[in-house]
Amino acid sequence: MDEHWRPMYFECSPCTNHFDIILKVETMEADREAVLDLLGYTNSNITLELNHVWKAWTNEAKFPKIKDKISHYFSQITKDDLEKLYSIYEPDFTLFNYTAEKYFDAVRRDRNLVAR
């Protein structure tokens, strides 16, 4: 499996490693600010540059809300494909206390409408 798409449970063992900081995508903005503060980076130029990189990395200009991204991408696959995909990443969902409900809600129900 490609290293970029490999489930996290293959990459690390959250239960056996000691982490000083754990960031979550849902709270990334606040987490980023806390890390910068811990590192002593209060220079506004650094913050501006990080904001620029963050917006580019998250594609924020095209999809200002994560819900819009989920709807856009997951509406293009079938429920069957999503179930197969979820089976690969299910241990990650369990480890990190996530649910897949919003992804399944976004999947188009009608196979004929799926854009490939």
C-alpha positions, -999 to 999 in steps of 0.1 A, spaced: 0 0 0 13 35 -9 28 52 22 6 83 16 -26 63 19 -16 36 43 -38 36 75 -23 52 105 -25 20 125 2 6 102 24 37 107 24 42 144 12 28 176 -6 55 196 -10 33 226 27 25 230 43 58 221 45 89 242 35 120 223 40 155 237 14 170 213 -14 154 194 -32 176 167 -65 169 152 -78 182 119 -111 193 135 -92 216 159 -62 224 137 -66 261 139 -65 263 177 -39 235 178 -16 253 154 -18 285 175 -10 265 207 21 249 191 33 283 178 29 297 213 47 268 228 76 273 204 77 310 211 67 320 175 47 352 180 62 369 150 32 380 128 52 373 96 56 336 106 18 335 113 10 351 80 32 327 61 17 297 79 -18 309 72 -9 311 35 5 276 35 -24 263 55 -50 277 31 -32 262 1 -27 229 18 -63 226 29 -77 240 -4 -96 265 18 -101 289 -11 -122 264 -30 -140 248 -1 -142 271 29 -159 245 50 -148 209 56 -184 198 51 -183 212 15 -152 192 8 -167 160 21 -199 165 1 -179 173 -31 -155 143 -30 -176 116 -14 -206 123 -35 -186 110 -65 -184 74 -52 -209 47 -46 -220 34 -12 -204 0 -20 -171 17 -28 -172 37 4 -179 5 24 -148 -11 9 -128 20 16 -141 22 52 -131 -14 58 -95 -5 52 -96 25 76 -120 12 102 -93 6 128 -82 43 124 -117 54 130 -118 33 162 -84 44 174 -90 81 170 -127 81 180 -142 91 146 -174 80 130 -179 76 92 -215 88 93 -209 121 75 -191 103 47 -219 78 42 -244 106 42 -225 123 14 -224 93 -9 -248 94 -38 -274 67 -34 -281 63 -72 -253 45 -90 -264 61 -123 -256 96 -110 -221 88 -99 -195 108 -119 -164 88 -127 
